[in-house]
Amino acid sequence: MGNHSQFVAIRRELHQIPELGFQEFKTQAYLLNAIQALPQERLEIKTWKTGIFVKVKGTAPTKLIGYRADIDGLPIVEETDLPYVSTHPTQMHACGHDFHMSIAFGVLTSVVNTPIKDDMLFIFQPAEEGPGGAEPMLKSDIMKAWMPDMIFALHIAPEYPVGTIAIKPGLLFANTSELFIDLKGKGGHAAYPHETNDMVVAACSLVAQLQTIVSRNINPLDSAVVTIGKITGGTVQNVIAETARLEGTMRTLSSESMVKIKERVQSLVKGIEVGYNCECSINFGSGYYQVYNEEQLTEEFMGFVQNQNEVQLHMCTEAMTGEDFGYMLKDIPGFMFWLGVNSPYGLHHSKLNPNEDAIDVAISMIANYLQFKGNQ
């Protein structure tokens, strides 16, 4: 286990330089430097925006196996007291992408040193947290030329102990969409409400109406979430607000329900425009397609994990989290699994501190899986 300590060190160095989507310049440079230090005979390296593709030539390839790691951080002020705390004050690897990168590099190192029969494509993908790097990367000329026959990825899971691999065939993560609604009315003095169109009142009414979508328009046997997480409006306590803005998120377990929710949002907003004599605009922001694990490959992987001593298999349920890896799984058969990292703080928390023992566990397990899968 100790021989993997270099990958823990890499994780700590990456943890110090979190960068937002499509701004991962230091991260890309760091990864390229590490990849270029490996033996190059069987490697082909190509960059795409702030991402990286690394193709590893197999000994007698019959297929191309893809493995994806996301590389961006979040706009969160880190509140851990770690010696390797983020050096970018308003940014943090609060979703474990530093783990994802160091594990991917560890697996790449293993495949370079212990060749497998099949070709491999390692994808270091930017902008998972937004605005979404998977979909444009998938459409890039590089990936069109290097389209994997199968692809897989992992995501850290703070709630599971180290050594747990949690997965299920079929739907794993939800369809997600951002939601931004701007309302514009007529401001004025608080003493003369009849001369204004108050957007704080309109916004409050709209928030209440949006809560009826899940309860009254979605099949109770389906699952959906509409959350307004932020509301802003007005300037001062004695002036009626001319504008207001709602910011939220929508999540569904079926793509059909997402279409239905968006239609209902548009209808309710039209009603607010008429009822409150105002103008509204809707922006659905970035949306992610569901993560759907292909049954046959997932069950084969689950069978493999059950025979490994270092890890335990856990059959999980689907989650309302979003992941843009769903776009890749839409076009390429494959799967994603949760990697237990045993942290008391959850994903996107300013005190997230995953257990680094999980890095060695994951590298070892995935390297073994590739020896199994890549030599079939």
C-alpha positions as CSV (number, residue, x, y, z in Angstrom):
1,M,0.0,0.0,0.0
2,G,2.8,2.4,0.9
3,N,4.1,2.3,-2.7
4,H,1.2,4.5,-3.8
5,S,2.2,7.4,-1.5
6,Q,3.3,9.5,-4.5
7,F,-0.3,9.6,-5.6
8,V,-1.4,10.9,-2.2
9,A,1.3,13.6,-2.6
10,I,-0.1,14.5,-6.0
11,R,-3.6,14.8,-4.6
12,R,-2.3,17.2,-2.0
13,E,-0.5,19.3,-4.6
14,L,-3.6,19.4,-6.8
15,H,-5.8,20.2,-3.7
16,Q,-3.8,23.5,-3.3
17,I,-4.6,24.8,-6.8
18,P,-8.4,24.3,-7.4
19,E,-9.7,26.2,-10.5
20,L,-13.1,26.8,-11.9
21,G,-14.5,25.3,-15.1
22,F,-12.4,26.1,-18.2
23,Q,-9.9,28.0,-16.1
24,E,-7.9,25.0,-15.0
25,F,-4.6,26.3,-16.4
26,K,-2.4,25.4,-13.5
27,T,-4.1,22.0,-13.1
28,Q,-3.6,21.2,-16.8
29,A,0.0,22.2,-16.6
30,Y,0.6,20.1,-13.5
31,L,-1.0,17.0,-15.0
32,L,0.8,17.4,-18.3
33,N,4.1,17.7,-16.4
34,A,3.3,14.5,-14.5
35,I,2.1,12.6,-17.6
36,Q,5.2,13.6,-19.6
37,A,7.5,12.3,-16.9
38,L,6.1,8.7,-17.6
39,P,7.7,6.5,-20.2
40,Q,6.3,7.9,-23.5
41,E,6.8,4.9,-25.9
42,R,3.1,3.9,-25.9
43,L,1.6,7.3,-25.0
44,E,-0.2,9.8,-27.2
45,I,-1.1,13.1,-25.5
46,K,-3.5,15.7,-26.8
47,T,-5.0,18.7,-25.1
48,W,-8.5,20.1,-25.6
49,K,-9.2,23.5,-24.0
50,T,-8.0,23.0,-20.4
51,G,-8.5,19.2,-20.6
52,I,-6.2,16.4,-21.6
53,F,-6.6,13.1,-23.6
54,V,-4.0,10.4,-23.0
55,K,-4.1,7.3,-25.3
56,V,-2.1,4.3,-24.1
57,K,-1.3,1.7,-26.8
58,G,-2.2,-1.9,-25.9
59,T,-0.1,-4.9,-26.7
60,A,-2.7,-6.5,-29.0
61,P,-5.8,-4.2,-29.0
62,T,-9.3,-5.4,-29.8
63,K,-11.1,-2.4,-28.2
64,L,-10.6,1.0,-26.7
65,I,-11.4,1.4,-23.0
66,G,-12.1,4.9,-21.7
67,Y,-11.6,6.2,-18.2
68,R,-12.6,9.7,-17.2
69,A,-11.6,12.0,-14.3
70,D,-12.9,15.6,-13.8
71,I,-10.5,18.3,-12.9
72,D,-12.2,21.5,-11.8
73,G,-12.9,22.9,-8.4
74,L,-15.7,24.9,-6.8
75,P,-16.2,28.6,-5.8
76,I,-16.1,27.7,-2.1
77,V,-13.9,29.2,0.6
78,E,-12.1,26.2,2.2
79,E,-12.5,25.9,6.0
80,T,-10.3,22.9,6.7
81,D,-7.1,23.3,8.7
82,L,-5.1,21.0,6.5
83,P,-1.4,21.8,5.8
84,Y,-2.2,21.6,2.1
85,V,-5.2,24.0,2.2
86,S,-6.2,25.7,-1.1
87,T,-3.9,28.5,-2.1
88,H,-6.7,30.0,-4.2
89,P,-8.7,31.7,-1.4
90,T,-12.2,31.6,-3.0
91,Q,-11.8,28.2,-4.6
92,M,-11.7,24.6,-3.2
93,H,-11.7,21.0,-4.3
94,A,-14.9,20.4,-2.4
95,C,-16.2,17.6,-4.7
96,G,-13.2,15.3,-4.6
97,H,-11.9,16.1,-8.1
98,D,-8.4,16.2,-6.7
99,F,-9.0,12.5,-5.7
100,H,-10.4,11.7,-9.1
101,M,-7.3,13.2,-10.8
102,S,-4.7,11.5,-8.6
103,I,-6.5,8.1,-8.9
104,A,-6.6,8.5,-12.7
105,F,-2.9,9.3,-12.8
106,G,-2.2,6.3,-10.6
107,V,-4.1,4.0,-12.9
108,L,-2.4,5.6,-15.9
109,T,1.0,4.9,-14.3
110,S,0.0,1.3,-13.7
111,V,-1.1,0.7,-17.3
112,V,2.1,2.3,-18.6
113,N,4.2,0.1,-16.3
114,T,2.1,-3.1,-16.7
115,P,0.7,-3.1,-20.2
116,I,-2.7,-4.5,-21.0
117,K,-3.8,-6.0,-24.3
118,D,-6.4,-3.3,-25.2
119,D,-5.9,0.4,-25.9
120,M,-6.9,2.9,-23.2
121,L,-8.0,6.4,-23.3
122,F,-7.6,8.6,-20.1
123,I,-9.8,11.7,-20.2
124,F,-9.0,14.5,-17.8
125,Q,-12.2,16.6,-18.3
126,P,-12.6,20.2,-17.3
127,A,-15.8,22.1,-16.1
128,E,-17.8,19.3,-14.6
129,E,-19.2,21.6,-12.0
130,G,-20.3,24.1,-14.7
131,P,-20.8,25.0,-17.4
132,G,-20.2,21.4,-18.4
133,G,-17.2,19.9,-20.1
134,A,-18.3,16.4,-20.9
135,E,-20.8,17.2,-23.7
136,P,-18.4,19.5,-25.8
137,M,-15.5,17.2,-25.1
138,L,-17.5,14.3,-26.5
139,K,-18.2,16.3,-29.7
140,S,-14.5,17.2,-30.1
141,D,-12.6,15.9,-33.1
142,I,-10.1,14.2,-30.8
143,M,-12.7,12.1,-29.1
144,K,-14.5,11.4,-32.4
145,A,-11.2,9.9,-33.6
146,W,-10.6,8.2,-30.3
147,M,-14.2,7.0,-29.4
148,P,-14.0,4.4,-26.7
149,D,-15.9,1.2,-27.0
150,M,-16.7,1.4,-23.2
151,I,-16.0,4.0,-20.6
152,F,-16.1,4.2,-16.8
153,A,-15.5,6.7,-13.9
154,L,-15.8,7.0,-10.2
155,H,-17.0,9.7,-7.8
156,I,-16.0,9.9,-4.1
157,A,-18.7,9.3,-1.6
158,P,-18.1,10.8,1.9
159,E,-20.9,8.7,3.5
160,Y,-19.3,5.3,2.7
161,P,-16.2,3.8,4.5
162,V,-12.9,3.4,2.7
163,G,-12.9,0.1,0.8
164,T,-16.6,0.4,-0.2
165,I,-17.5,0.4,-3.9
166,A,-21.2,1.5,-4.2
167,I,-23.0,1.0,-7.5
168,K,-26.2,-0.2,-9.2
169,P,-27.1,-1.1,-12.8
170,G,-29.4,1.4,-14.6
171,L,-30.1,4.9,-13.3
172,L,-27.5,6.1,-10.8
173,F,-27.7,10.0,-11.0
174,A,-30.6,12.3,-11.9
175,N,-31.3,14.6,-14.7
176,T,-30.5,18.1,-13.5
177,S,-31.1,21.7,-14.7
178,E,-30.3,25.1,-13.2
179,L,-33.1,27.6,-13.0
180,F,-32.8,31.4,-13.1
181,I,-35.9,33.7,-13.3
182,D,-35.8,37.5,-13.5
183,L,-38.9,39.6,-12.8
184,K,-39.2,43.2,-13.8
185,G,-42.1,45.5,-12.6
186,K,-42.3,49.1,-11.5
187,G,-40.5,50.4,-8.4
188,G,-41.6,53.3,-6.3
189,H,-42.0,54.8,-2.8
190,A,-43.3,52.3,-0.1
191,A,-46.0,54.8,0.8
192,Y,-47.6,54.7,-2.7
193,P,-47.9,50.9,-3.5
194,H,-50.8,51.5,-5.9
195,E,-48.4,53.3,-8.3
196,T,-46.0,50.4,-8.5
197,N,-45.8,46.7,-9.5
198,D,-44.0,45.1,-6.5
199,M,-41.6,42.3,-7.6
200,V,-41.0,41.0,-4.1
201,V,-44.7,40.2,-3.8
202,A,-44.6,38.6,-7.3
203,A,-41.5,36.6,-6.6
204,C,-42.9,35.3,-3.3
205,S,-46.1,34.2,-5.1
206,L,-44.0,32.5,-7.8
207,V,-41.9,30.6,-5.3
208,A,-45.1,29.3,-3.7
209,Q,-46.5,28.3,-7.1
210,L,-43.3,26.5,-8.1
211,Q,-43.7,24.2,-5.1
212,T,-46.9,22.8,-6.7
213,I,-45.1,21.4,-9.7
214,V,-43.7,18.3,-7.9
215,S,-46.8,17.8,-5.7
216,R,-49.4,18.3,-8.5
217,N,-47.8,17.7,-11.9
218,I,-45.4,14.8,-11.4
219,N,-46.4,11.2,-11.0
220,P,-46.1,10.4,-7.3
221,L,-44.2,7.2,-8.3
222,D,-41.6,9.3,-10.1
223,S,-39.1,11.5,-8.2
224,A,-38.4,15.2,-8.8
225,V,-37.1,18.2,-6.9
226,V,-37.6,21.9,-7.6
227,T,-35.6,24.0,-5.2
228,I,-35.3,27.8,-5.1
229,G,-32.0,28.3,-3.2
230,K,-31.6,32.0,-3.6
231,I,-34.0,35.0,-3.9
232,T,-32.9,38.6,-4.3
233,G,-35.0,41.7,-4.8
234,G,-35.2,45.4,-4.0
235,T,-32.6,47.9,-2.7
236,V,-33.8,49.4,0.6
237,Q,-36.6,48.8,3.1
238,N,-38.8,51.7,2.1
239,V,-38.7,51.4,-1.7
240,I,-40.9,48.9,-3.5
241,A,-38.8,46.5,-5.5
242,E,-38.7,47.0,-9.3
243,T,-36.8,43.8,-9.9
244,A,-36.4,40.3,-8.3
245,R,-34.4,37.2,-9.2
246,L,-34.9,33.6,-8.3
247,E,-32.1,31.0,-8.6
248,G,-32.7,27.3,-8.1
249,T,-32.2,23.8,-9.4
250,M,-34.5,21.1,-10.8
251,R,-33.8,17.4,-10.6
252,T,-35.7,14.4,-12.0
253,L,-35.2,10.6,-12.3
254,S,-36.7,10.6,-15.8
255,S,-35.9,12.8,-18.8
256,E,-39.7,13.0,-19.5
257,S,-40.3,14.6,-16.1
258,M,-37.7,17.2,-16.7
259,V,-39.5,18.3,-19.9
260,K,-42.8,18.4,-17.9
261,I,-41.2,20.5,-15.1
262,K,-39.8,23.0,-17.6
263,E,-43.1,23.4,-19.3
264,R,-44.9,24.0,-16.0
265,V,-42.2,26.6,-15.0
266,Q,-42.9,28.5,-18.2
267,S,-46.7,28.3,-17.7
268,L,-46.5,29.6,-14.1
269,V,-44.2,32.4,-15.1
270,K,-46.6,33.5,-17.8
271,G,-49.3,33.6,-15.2
272,I,-47.2,35.8,-13.0
273,E,-46.6,38.2,-15.9
274,V,-50.3,38.6,-16.4
275,G,-51.3,38.6,-12.7
276,Y,-48.7,41.0,-11.6
277,N,-48.3,43.1,-14.7
278,C,-44.6,42.5,-15.1
279,E,-42.0,41.1,-17.4
280,C,-40.2,37.8,-16.7
281,S,-37.4,35.9,-18.3
282,I,-36.3,32.3,-17.7
283,N,-32.9,30.8,-18.1
284,F,-32.5,27.1,-17.5
285,G,-28.7,27.5,-17.3
286,S,-26.7,24.3,-17.7
287,G,-28.4,20.9,-17.4
288,Y,-26.9,17.5,-17.1
289,Y,-28.2,14.3,-18.5
290,Q,-28.9,11.3,-16.2
291,V,-26.0,8.9,-15.4
292,Y,-27.2,5.5,-16.6
293,N,-25.1,2.4,-15.9
294,E,-25.2,-0.1,-18.8
295,E,-26.5,-3.3,-17.2
296,Q,-24.2,-5.9,-18.6
297,L,-20.9,-4.0,-18.1
298,T,-22.1,-2.9,-14.6
299,E,-23.0,-6.5,-13.5
300,E,-19.7,-7.8,-14.8
301,F,-17.9,-5.1,-12.9
302,M,-19.9,-5.9,-9.7
303,G,-19.0,-9.6,-10.1
304,F,-15.3,-8.6,-10.4
305,V,-15.5,-6.3,-7.3
306,Q,-17.1,-9.1,-5.2
307,N,-13.9,-11.2,-5.8
308,Q,-11.5,-8.5,-4.6
309,N,-10.2,-8.7,-1.0
310,E,-9.5,-5.0,-0.6
311,V,-13.0,-3.7,-1.4
312,Q,-16.6,-4.5,-0.5
313,L,-19.4,-4.1,-2.9
314,H,-22.5,-2.2,-1.9
315,M,-25.7,-2.1,-3.9
316,C,-26.8,1.6,-3.6
317,T,-30.0,3.4,-4.7
318,E,-30.1,6.2,-7.3
319,A,-29.3,9.7,-6.1
320,M,-30.6,13.2,-7.1
321,T,-27.0,14.4,-7.7
322,G,-26.1,15.5,-11.2
323,E,-22.9,14.6,-13.1
324,D,-22.1,15.5,-16.7
325,F,-20.5,12.1,-17.2
326,G,-24.1,11.2,-18.1
327,Y,-23.5,12.7,-21.5
328,M,-20.7,10.3,-22.1
329,L,-22.7,7.3,-20.9
330,K,-25.5,8.4,-23.2
331,D,-23.3,7.7,-26.2
332,I,-20.8,5.1,-24.9
333,P,-21.7,2.0,-22.8
334,G,-20.2,2.1,-19.4
335,F,-20.8,2.9,-15.7
336,M,-19.9,5.1,-12.8
337,F,-19.4,4.0,-9.2
338,W,-19.2,5.6,-5.8
339,L,-15.8,5.3,-3.9
340,G,-16.1,5.4,-0.1
341,V,-13.9,8.1,1.4
342,N,-15.4,8.3,4.9
343,S,-15.7,12.1,5.6
344,P,-18.0,13.6,8.2
345,Y,-18.6,16.5,5.8
346,G,-20.4,16.0,2.5
347,L,-19.8,16.9,-1.1
348,H,-19.6,20.7,-1.8
349,H,-18.9,21.3,2.0
350,S,-16.2,23.8,2.9
351,K,-14.8,21.3,5.4
352,L,-14.8,18.2,3.2
353,N,-11.8,16.0,4.1
354,P,-11.9,12.6,2.4
355,N,-9.7,9.8,3.8
356,E,-6.6,9.5,1.6
357,D,-6.4,5.8,2.1
358,A,-9.1,5.5,-0.5
359,I,-6.7,6.7,-3.2
360,D,-4.5,3.6,-3.0
361,V,-7.5,1.3,-2.7
362,A,-9.0,2.7,-5.8
363,I,-5.8,2.7,-7.9
364,S,-5.2,-1.0,-7.0
365,M,-8.8,-2.1,-7.6
366,I,-9.1,-0.3,-11.0
367,A,-5.7,-1.5,-12.2
368,N,-6.8,-5.1,-11.3
369,Y,-10.1,-4.5,-13.1
370,L,-8.2,-3.3,-16.3
371,Q,-5.9,-6.4,-16.2
372,F,-9.1,-8.4,-16.1
373,K,-11.2,-6.4,-18.6
374,G,-8.3,-5.2,-20.9
375,N,-6.9,-8.7,-21.4
376,Q,-10.2,-10.5,-22.2
